[in-house]
Amino acid sequence: MRLAACLSTAAISSAWAASAPATVRVDYQHSGDAKSEQYAIERVLIEPLPWPGNLDKRIDQTNRGVNKFEVRDAVSGELLYSRGFSTIFGEWQSTDEAAKLKRSFQESLRFPKPEKPVTVSVLKRDDSNHFVPVWSVNVDTDAQDVIKKQADSGLKPIPVHVSGASADKVDLLIMGDGYTQQEMAKFEADARRLAKHLFTVTPFKEHENDFNIWAIAVPTAESGVSRPSTGVYHASALGARYDVFGSERYILTLDNQALRSIAQNAPYEFIEILVNNQTYGGGGIFGQFSTAAASSDWSNYLFVHEFGHHFAGLADEYYTSPVAYQSTGQRNEPWEPNVTAMKDPAQLKWKQYLKASTPLPTPWPKQVYDEASRAYQKKRAELRAADRPEAEMNVLFKTDLARSTQLLNSAPHRHTIGAFEGANYESTGYYRPEMQCIMFDRSEKFCAVCRDAVAAMIDLYVPAKP
């Protein structure tokens, strides 16, 4: 554990708590189907711990997320707080199920307690990528029906990496699910191991002292989380599971209330859930949480890749692996900073990196890559259908990574920043900045554009350097 000079964790926490406002959480229901959505407020709570964020960094100007929420003074309209985010509901809307029925998902908005009544609004991007209001509710955080005190859970966070007062740091909470009481030491070791790995990856490495990392877990009766496609069902405090939306490797929890009730016992702005399983899997929702299988051979990669989604709003750059989402066939410009539909090559998102000599689109050995990927995906499906051991799948993953890395290393534009077709789950029509990146395959590094996107998000939470 790293501590600020001459300060204990308790002293840091005490100084932060003395000056910070309370934390408000608005829980609401987000429901609908593929073509409609509705919102309804459920409750307003004051969380047990003070606001962990920097009050000088209240307004989000990063332009990330499908949605954004704003907190405004109810009388003057002054903008007091804003953050971009995405939702599980938004992902579900693109699945086959959403075309057949309506579902409801619980979501939460958290912000520092205001002194007066406020209007809380949710905005959503339109087809032109502009945020437009879709729902608002007036909130008086001093009203009688606001939940101001909750039973003591007895949960105490483990300080994994503490660099200073929460107001001056990015607070990441690592949560565990599927760890029995006898495995609590394993959870702490997993959390420390993966936090340590995060700080070996640029740009997190260079910003290690801008982070606090905490860990918390509620023991489960059985080891591991549910994996319905294999008939495995385990009860757990967070309800994390595989097979979300029918995608076997996709791990999420749909129990937002359980997540928030446990998380509120630690200072946090971001959450990564470790599931105590060996089977490869994970997930990440911008501004909500990310997940990773802690005992997988690929846990280091999963932890960083999925955190890239959750923390920085990075898009997946791969396009050959199966996903739960259904393509609409449209090629609108994505909001994510690392992929583009390249409607206007002269205004490419990352044009500051381009050389005048770089062709757009930028050629790469796509045909060879695609042919090998089809063979790889066929073998992957065969292993899964035969219920082969996870070790065989890991060998396949490693072989595929070595094959693609060798192919890309020999390509003429290996170190070029351009626009390489194939990204955002689509083989054509979307482009990524570099041939290889941790958001493209299971490699170890972010590309330059992703590094900038991560650094910009860190800047949103920590004070400017003198």
Salt bridges, closest charged atoms under 4 A:
ASP27 OD1 - ARG25 NE 2.92
ASP27 OD2 - ARG43 NE 2.87
ASP33 OD2 - LYS102 NZ 3.23
GLU37 OE1 - HIS30 NE2 2.59
GLU37 OE2 - LYS124 NZ 2.41
GLU47 OE2 - ARG25 NH1 3.03
GLU47 OE1 - ARG110 NH2 3.06
GLU70 OE2 - LYS68 NZ 3.76
GLU70 OE1 - ARG72 NE 3.13
GLU97 OE1 - ARG103 NH1 3.12
GLU107 OE2 - HIS30 ND1 2.75
ASP142 OD1 - LYS113 NZ 2.83
GLU188 OE2 - ARG192 NE 3.02
ASP190 OD2 - LYS186 NZ 2.86
ASP190 OD1 - ARG193 NH2 3.16
GLU208 OE2 - ARG2 NH2 3.59
GLU208 OE2 - HIS161 ND1 3.97
ASP210 OD2 - HIS207 ND1 2.82
ASP210 OD1 - LYS465 NZ 3.06
GLU222 OE2 - HIS234 NE2 3.79
GLU248 OE2 - ARG249 NE 3.96
GLU248 OE1 - ARG384 NE 2.96
GLU306 OE1 - HIS309 NE2 3.97
ASP316 OD1 - HIS305 NE2 2.86
ASP316 OD1 - HIS309 NE2 2.85
GLU333 OE2 - LYS349 NZ 3.21
ASP370 OD2 - LYS366 NZ 2.84
GLU390 OE2 - ARG249 NH1 2.90
GLU390 OE1 - ARG384 NH2 3.63
GLU392 OE2 - ARG388 NH2 2.56
ASP400 OD1 - ARG403 NH2 2.32
GLU426 OE1 - ARG331 NH2 3.14
